[in-house]
Amino acid sequence: MGYAITLRLDAAAAATVEAMWQALASKGVSDEAIRLRYKPHLTLAVIADSADPERLLAAARQCAAKWSDQPTTFASLGCFPAAPSTVFLAPIVTSDLLERHVALLNALA
């Protein structure tokens, strides 16, 4: 299955995303996030399950210790074409978001 390093959304944004998940599930589109009890998040990296979890945790903690809350705006709704499909919100990519992504990838290198 692998690992994902994510940024969690604040309570207000999470509630909005969870309402969208409920609406999609009620229409039969996707209930995966609800079924799997995901918390609304923004994925920074997906790593193979062969990775050392202690190393991943250390890298994530190293980066997170330097980060503060960051405003994020989502620009569009998309769907990964797989079975079952995964519906996602795409963020507007900012220099701050890219810097976090690069810092994490460097810490994982």
N, C-alpha and C positions, 0 to 999 in steps of 0.2 A: 504494500500500500504506500509506503514512503512517509516522509515527514513534510510538514509545511510550517514555515515561519510566517506569522501573520501579525498585523496591527489590529487591535480591537477597536471598534467604534464606541463613541460615547453613548450614554443611555438614550438620548433623544434620537440620534441617528440609528441606533440599533432597533429602537421601537418602530421606526419607519420601515426599515428593511424587513423586520419580522412581520409587519402588516402586509408587505408585498408578498412575502413567502406564503402567508395564509391565503391571500387572494389567489395566487397561482395554484396552490394546492386545492382550493375549493373548485377550481375550473379544470382540475385533472392535469395540469401542466407539469408540475413537479412538487413533490413533497419531501425530497431528499434531505434538504437542510433541516427541516422540522424533525423528520424521522431519526436522523443521525445526531440531533441535538447540537447542531453547530451554533456557535455564537457569531453574530454578524462581524465581519472582519475584512481586511484588505490583505491579500496574500503578497508577501514580499519574495518568497522563494519556496520552491518545491524541490525536495531533495530525495534521492533514492533511499530505499529502506536499508541498503547496505551501509549507510553512513553511521558513524559513531554518534549515538544520541547525546553522550556527555560532551563531546566536542561541539555539537550543534547548540546545545543549551549554553555552553560557555560563550560561544560566539554571539548568540542572541542576547545574552545578558550583558556582554561587553558593549554591544551597540546600544541597547535599550537604556543603559545607565546614562548615556549622553543625550538622549532624546527627550523632548517635552511634547506636550500635545501639539498637534498640527491640524489646522483646518483642511478639510478635504471636500471637494465638490465632485459629484458623480455626474457624468455627461451623457451616458447612454446605457441602455439595457441590451445585453447580448446573450447568446446561448452557445455553449460548446457542443459541437455536433457529435454526440456519442449516445450510447444507450446505457443507462438513462441519461438524458440530457441534463446539463448543468446550466442554470440561468445565473447570470452575474450582472452586476453594475460595474461599468468601467469608469475609473476615476480620471479626472483631468490631471495629466502628468505635469507636475511642477518641478522646479529645480530642487526644492526641499525633498520631495518624494524620491526623485532620482538619486539624490545624495544619500538617502537612507538605504536605498537598494544597493548602491555601489559600496557603501560602508559594510553592509552585511555580507555581500559577496566577497569583499576583501578579507573580512574576518573569517570567512569559511574557507578561503583559499589555502 
